[in-house]
Amino acid sequence: MCACSGESCRVRRIMLLDVAVIGGGPAGLAAALVLGRSRKRTALFDGGTPRNATAAYIGGFVTQDRIAPASFRHTAHEDLRAYPSVDLHLDTMVDRIERAGAKFRILASGAEYTARRVLLATGMIDEPIPLPGSRELWGTSLFQCPYCHGYEVADRPLAFLAPEPGEAPWVQLLRSWSRDVMLFTNASVEVEPACRVALAEASIPIEERRIIGLARTGRQLTGIVVDGNVTIPRSALFFRPVQRQAPVVAGLALALDDRNYVRVGEDDYETSIRGIHAAGDLMTHYHGALAAAAAGSKAAHSINHGLTVDLVGQGLL
Ligand SMILES: Cc1cc2nc3c(=O)[nH]c(=O)nc-3n(C[C@H](O)[C@H](O)[C@H](O)COP(=O)(O)OP(=O)(O)OC[C@H]3O[C@@H](n4cnc5c(N)ncnc54)[C@H](O)[C@@H]3O)c2cc1C
């Protein structure tokens, strides 16, 4: 069911969209704003499950520093409602995208739309660490990005879980926020000799036992439990979660890079399927709200440019 404002009902009558934006995080919202200001008939579909849903705030977004994720979206929706060519379909999942001649058929919650262009802005899906409590701690004590959350846990005991040997030296970055930092290998990463020397010289301990649990009080991490049932007091754990693409993107069989992000053109953000573009977390390992918004905005510029030229060529503009 579509839980958007009355405005959205008009979309059911406007069967032909200029652009369907799939995903209403920072990337999709920024793109829809550009498209609305370019007077393109745009529908923004958002399932309402952002990556940062469990976080209390978005840190580091200029003029919006530490805004709550829900407030960020609410403000963006209000901005978009000023543009009559944009319709919001909130809490609406797009189930399938199919080619229909030179256009695309969008199937969303039982309704069908046709769009000249598609922008995928579906973010990534994070898999929790397979340990009890990790879901509850994700976004409050378990984090991916220290630039987003390091400031708020500054001067506390911090941990980094290395996903592979080459990334172990990354733990040194946490010294920006605390003297007390530790590297965890979970008994599965062999730390290279040069890294061992560097960390020893910097007095950064390496914990090589297997992690068997997370000690917590509510949504606050208090320690990391390793083999032997030993609890090492830590207030926050930084790690890179395993991620996967949203099913609607996976179903398109787009070209991906070696880390499973959607491959796009550097300037036009076009995927391996002509007419389908992608912006935000799903096309880069560099994840941040501002970067995603910037990508969405740039992708929308490119889409609008190409589309306008096409429409002019067809005598439609
Ligand atoms: C816990 C956590 C905390 C973070 N904190 C910060 C921070 O403090 N500062 C910062 O800059 N960055 C932070 N980030 C990173 C930031 O949230 C992301 O980089 C940013 O949200 C990516 O924006 P996006 O638009 O690409 O994707 P998302 O924000 O993930 O939005 C994607 C949207 O697409 C929708 N969607 C998916 N599939 C479909 C479909 N089939 N149909 C319709 N809609 C669909 C989802 O429901 C979702 O709303 C954090 C990330 C996490 C995980």
The ligand as an SDF file (V2000), in Angstrom:
LIG
                    3D

 53 58  0  0  0  0  0  0  0  0999 V2000
   24.6280    2.3560   11.3980 C   0  0  0  0  0  0  0  0  0  0  0  0
   25.0550    3.3770   10.4030 C   0  0  0  0  0  0  0  0  0  0  0  0
   25.3240    4.6680   10.8100 C   0  0  0  0  0  0  0  0  0  0  0  0
   25.7360    5.6220    9.8820 C   0  0  0  0  0  0  0  0  0  0  0  0
   26.0320    6.8700   10.3170 N   0  0  0  0  0  0  0  0  0  0  0  0
   26.4170    7.7900    9.4370 C   0  0  0  0  0  0  0  0  0  0  0  0
   26.7320    9.1130    9.8720 C   0  0  0  0  0  0  0  0  0  0  0  0
   26.6750    9.4100   11.0630 O   0  0  0  0  0  0  0  0  0  0  0  0
   27.1390   10.0070    8.9240 N   0  0  0  0  0  0  0  0  0  0  0  0
   27.2290    9.6840    7.6070 C   0  0  0  0  0  0  0  0  0  0  0  0
   27.5590   10.5390    6.7800 O   0  0  0  0  0  0  0  0  0  0  0  0
   26.9300    8.4340    7.1730 N   0  0  0  0  0  0  0  0  0  0  0  0
   26.5360    7.5020    8.0560 C   0  0  0  0  0  0  0  0  0  0  0  0
   26.2590    6.2300    7.6260 N   0  0  0  0  0  0  0  0  0  0  0  0
   26.3430    5.9350    6.1980 C   0  0  0  0  0  0  0  0  0  0  0  0
   25.0980    6.4830    5.5100 C   0  0  0  0  0  0  0  0  0  0  0  0
   23.9370    6.1380    6.2350 O   0  0  0  0  0  0  0  0  0  0  0  0
   24.9980    5.9150    4.0920 C   0  0  0  0  0  0  0  0  0  0  0  0
   26.2010    6.1860    3.4050 O   0  0  0  0  0  0  0  0  0  0  0  0
   23.8290    6.5670    3.3600 C   0  0  0  0  0  0  0  0  0  0  0  0
   22.6180    6.3890    4.0450 O   0  0  0  0  0  0  0  0  0  0  0  0
   23.7230    5.9660    1.9670 C   0  0  0  0  0  0  0  0  0  0  0  0
   22.6750    6.5880    1.3160 O   0  0  0  0  0  0  0  0  0  0  0  0
   21.9080    5.8360    0.1360 P   0  0  0  0  0  0  0  0  0  0  0  0
   20.8850    6.8100   -0.3230 O   0  0  0  0  0  0  0  0  0  0  0  0
   22.8820    5.3000   -0.8470 O   0  0  0  0  0  0  0  0  0  0  0  0
   21.2320    4.5490    0.8030 O   0  0  0  0  0  0  0  0  0  0  0  0
   20.2650    4.3850    2.0640 P   0  0  0  0  0  0  0  0  0  0  0  0
   20.3320    5.5620    2.9720 O   0  0  0  0  0  0  0  0  0  0  0  0
   20.5620    3.0540    2.6440 O   0  0  0  0  0  0  0  0  0  0  0  0
   18.8240    4.3920    1.4290 O   0  0  0  0  0  0  0  0  0  0  0  0
   18.4230    3.3670    0.5540 C   0  0  0  0  0  0  0  0  0  0  0  0
   16.9130    3.3390    0.5670 C   0  0  0  0  0  0  0  0  0  0  0  0
   16.4820    2.4810   -0.5180 O   0  0  0  0  0  0  0  0  0  0  0  0
   15.3320    1.8100   -0.0960 C   0  0  0  0  0  0  0  0  0  0  0  0
   15.1370    0.6170   -0.9200 N   0  0  0  0  0  0  0  0  0  0  0  0
   15.9100   -0.4890   -1.0350 C   0  0  0  0  0  0  0  0  0  0  0  0
   15.3680   -1.3550   -1.9170 N   0  0  0  0  0  0  0  0  0  0  0  0
   14.2190   -0.7740   -2.3620 C   0  0  0  0  0  0  0  0  0  0  0  0
   13.2070   -1.1650   -3.2700 C   0  0  0  0  0  0  0  0  0  0  0  0
   13.2600   -2.3330   -3.9230 N   0  0  0  0  0  0  0  0  0  0  0  0
   12.1480   -0.3400   -3.4710 N   0  0  0  0  0  0  0  0  0  0  0  0
   12.0660    0.8540   -2.8220 C   0  0  0  0  0  0  0  0  0  0  0  0
   13.0090    1.2790   -1.9460 N   0  0  0  0  0  0  0  0  0  0  0  0
   14.0690    0.4680   -1.7250 C   0  0  0  0  0  0  0  0  0  0  0  0
   15.5960    1.4760    1.3690 C   0  0  0  0  0  0  0  0  0  0  0  0
   14.3560    1.2720    2.0320 O   0  0  0  0  0  0  0  0  0  0  0  0
   16.3170    2.7450    1.8280 C   0  0  0  0  0  0  0  0  0  0  0  0
   15.4060    3.6600    2.3990 O   0  0  0  0  0  0  0  0  0  0  0  0
   25.8610    5.2720    8.5210 C   0  0  0  0  0  0  0  0  0  0  0  0
   25.5870    3.9590    8.1070 C   0  0  0  0  0  0  0  0  0  0  0  0
   25.1910    3.0230    9.0300 C   0  0  0  0  0  0  0  0  0  0  0  0
   24.9260    1.6250    8.5670 C   0  0  0  0  0  0  0  0  0  0  0  0
  1  2  1  0
  2  3  1  0
  2 52  2  0
  3  4  2  0
  4  5  1  0
  4 50  1  0
  5  6  2  0
  6  7  1  0
  6 13  1  0
  7  8  2  0
  7  9  1  0
  9 10  1  0
 10 11  2  0
 10 12  1  0
 12 13  2  0
 13 14  1  0
 14 15  1  0
 14 50  1  0
 15 16  1  0
 16 17  1  0
 16 18  1  0
 18 19  1  0
 18 20  1  0
 20 21  1  0
 20 22  1  0
 22 23  1  0
 23 24  1  0
 24 25  2  0
 24 26  1  0
 24 27  1  0
 27 28  1  0
 28 29  2  0
 28 30  1  0
 28 31  1  0
 31 32  1  0
 32 33  1  0
 33 34  1  0
 33 48  1  0
 34 35  1  0
 35 36  1  0
 35 46  1  0
 36 37  1  0
 36 45  1  0
 37 38  2  0
 38 39  1  0
 39 40  1  0
 39 45  2  0
 40 41  1  0
 40 42  2  0
 42 43  1  0
 43 44  2  0
 44 45  1  0
 46 47  1  0
 46 48  1  0
 48 49  1  0
 50 51  2  0
 51 52  1  0
 52 53  1  0
M  END
$$$$
